[in-house]
Amino acid sequence: MSGLQGAGKTTLARALEEAGFRRLCPDEEMFRRYGHYGRDFPRGQFRIREAPVLKDVALELQELLAAGHDAVVDHGFWTREERAQWAATAIEAGGEPILIYLPVPHEVRWERIRKRNAKSLVDPNSIEFSEEDLLRHAGRFCPPTEDEPHIVYDGHPKNVLAELRRARRSTDGSRH
C-alpha cells in the first residue's frame, strides 16, 4: 500500500485479512518490541528501531508468499524506491506485487489522526502525531506515478478485492 497516516491502510488491510490475506503490520511489531513511540523510546529513534522490524517483516512476507499465501503489508511505502524494493522482495519469493494507493485529503486524515491520538497509549496502530507532523510527513510522501502500476483505493474494500481478483485472473489464466 502507499499512503500517509490516516489514509485508511489498516482498515483496508484488516478487510483484506478478513478475505483471507495474511496481514503484516510493522507498526504493530514496533509496538510489541519497543512499546509506545515517544514514551517508551525517544521520538528520534523510530527509523533506527524500525529497520530490523522491516527486515523481519520482509522475511515473513517472503515465507508467506513462497508458501502460496496472499499477503498484505500494512505500511505506507512513501517513496518509489521503497515500493520498488518491496516489490522485488515479493517477486523474489514468487509473489505478484500489487500496489494500492490511498489518496485521502489532509483534512480527512487529520480528523482520523485526532481521534486515534486519544488511543495512542494502548493501540499499536495509533502512534500519536500532531498536525504539524502530518504536514511535514506529507512533504516527504511521493505518491505512485503513472509508470508504477497501482490500484487507487476509493474507500470501499470490496472494490479493491474485485481488482485483486481481476489481477489474479489475468496472471494465472483462471476463470474464478
Buried (B, 14 or more C-beta within 10 A) or exposed (E): BBBBBBBBBBBBBBBBBEBEBBBBBBBBBBBEBBEBBBEEBEEEEBEEBBEEBBEBBBEBBBEBBEEEEBBBBBBBBBEBEBBEEBBEBBEEBEBBBBBBBBEBEEEEBBEBBBEBBEEBEEBBBBBBBEEEBBEEBEEEBBBBEEEBEBBBBEEEBEEBBEBBEEBBEEEEEEEE
